[in-house]
Amino acid sequence: MPTQMGIRELRDTLTHAIRRVRAGETIEVTHDGEPVAVISPYRRSRLDQLIAEGRATPGRPFRAPTRLIEAKGPRSASEIIREGREDR
């Protein structure tokens, strides 16, 4: 169960509260005794963890082709693709 802390107490002890959250604790913030927010530790995604450890590499952004290949007569898609690759 998360620790409950009123807004005034949180404001007065914010640095201490953040230390507790960094240590893994979850704090439920209350206003007039009613829960209004939850402060919990930030959790990296598995991919972000692997990238930070150097065990994965982020993908490159997609780049659309810079030019279109113009079809010349009735040809198959394979022929058009092959021609585009030869132009590189």
KOLRO-648606 format. One record per residue (C-alpha): residue in one letter; x negated, y negated, z negated. Coordinates in nm, 4 decimals, decimal comma. Layout:
N
rest / xx / yy / zz
a / X / Y / Z $
...
//
This chain:
88
rest / xx / yy / zz
m / 0,0000 / 0,0000 / 0,0000 $
p / -0,1415 / -0,3411 / 0,0931 $
t / -0,2351 / -0,5939 / -0,1717 $
q / 0,0228 / -0,8737 / -0,1976 $
m / -0,0945 / -1,2319 / -0,2152 $
g / 0,1100 / -1,5515 / -0,2168 $
i / 0,0342 / -1,8335 / 0,0246 $
r / -0,1006 / -2,0607 / -0,2503 $
e / -0,3283 / -1,7865 / -0,3874 $
l / -0,4475 / -1,7059 / -0,0352 $
r / -0,5250 / -2,0735 / 0,0320 $
d / -0,7166 / -2,1048 / -0,2958 $
t / -0,9170 / -1,7834 / -0,2453 $
l / -0,9358 / -1,7552 / 0,1328 $
t / -1,3075 / -1,6727 / 0,1508 $
h / -1,2666 / -1,3986 / -0,1095 $
a / -0,9581 / -1,2635 / 0,0721 $
i / -1,1458 / -1,2484 / 0,4027 $
r / -1,4307 / -1,0597 / 0,2337 $
r / -1,1771 / -0,8053 / 0,1081 $
v / -1,0287 / -0,7668 / 0,4564 $
r / -1,3758 / -0,7244 / 0,6096 $
a / -1,4327 / -0,4481 / 0,3542 $
g / -1,1281 / -0,2668 / 0,4944 $
e / -0,8466 / -0,3889 / 0,2713 $
t / -0,5096 / -0,5037 / 0,4072 $
i / -0,3427 / -0,8072 / 0,2496 $
e / 0,0295 / -0,8766 / 0,2720 $
v / 0,0972 / -1,2507 / 0,2515 $
t / 0,4163 / -1,3539 / 0,0728 $
h / 0,6203 / -1,6740 / 0,0510 $
d / 0,8608 / -1,6941 / -0,2422 $
g / 0,8035 / -1,3212 / -0,2955 $
e / 0,9033 / -1,2259 / 0,0598 $
p / 0,6434 / -1,0742 / 0,2946 $
v / 0,5693 / -1,3091 / 0,5866 $
a / 0,2392 / -1,1853 / 0,7307 $
v / -0,0217 / -0,9132 / 0,7134 $
i / -0,3966 / -0,9711 / 0,7331 $
s / -0,5768 / -0,6533 / 0,8274 $
p / -0,9252 / -0,5622 / 0,9480 $
y / -0,9892 / -0,6114 / 1,3189 $
r / -1,0255 / -0,2765 / 1,4914 $
r / -1,2183 / -0,2569 / 1,8175 $
s / -1,0813 / -0,0337 / 2,0879 $
r / -1,2738 / 0,2876 / 2,1483 $
l / -1,4049 / 0,1453 / 2,4773 $
d / -1,5252 / -0,1752 / 2,3077 $
q / -1,7060 / 0,0380 / 2,0471 $
l / -1,8786 / 0,2451 / 2,3157 $
i / -1,9844 / -0,0692 / 2,5044 $
a / -2,1207 / -0,2264 / 2,1830 $
e / -2,3203 / 0,0928 / 2,1158 $
g / -2,4585 / 0,0904 / 2,4702 $
r / -2,2913 / 0,4233 / 2,5488 $
a / -2,0593 / 0,2777 / 2,8149 $
t / -2,0823 / 0,0030 / 3,0716 $
p / -1,7920 / -0,2303 / 3,1400 $
g / -1,6482 / -0,2048 / 3,4887 $
r / -1,6985 / -0,4773 / 3,7431 $
p / -1,4035 / -0,6931 / 3,8439 $
f / -1,2259 / -0,5907 / 4,1634 $
r / -1,3290 / -0,7939 / 4,4665 $
a / -1,1004 / -0,7922 / 4,7674 $
p / -1,2601 / -0,7507 / 5,1090 $
t / -1,3898 / -1,0786 / 5,2481 $
r / -1,2570 / -1,0149 / 5,5960 $
l / -0,9852 / -0,8120 / 5,7610 $
i / -1,0543 / -0,5533 / 6,0278 $
e / -0,8515 / -0,6233 / 6,3384 $
a / -0,6986 / -0,3175 / 6,5032 $
k / -0,7802 / -0,2863 / 6,8740 $
g / -0,5259 / -0,0629 / 7,0407 $
p / -0,3698 / 0,2576 / 6,9098 $
r / -0,6283 / 0,4099 / 6,6750 $
s / -0,6059 / 0,6176 / 6,3609 $
a / -0,6713 / 0,4746 / 6,0168 $
s / -0,9826 / 0,6945 / 5,9958 $
e / -1,1270 / 0,5342 / 6,3087 $
i / -1,0592 / 0,1830 / 6,1791 $
i / -1,2197 / 0,2633 / 5,8427 $
r / -1,5222 / 0,4223 / 6,0098 $
e / -1,5668 / 0,1111 / 6,2267 $
g / -1,5453 / -0,1137 / 5,9201 $
r / -1,8122 / 0,0891 / 5,7431 $
e / -2,0444 / 0,0733 / 6,0431 $
d / -2,0256 / -0,3086 / 6,0385 $
r / -2,1765 / -0,3250 / 5,6890 $
//
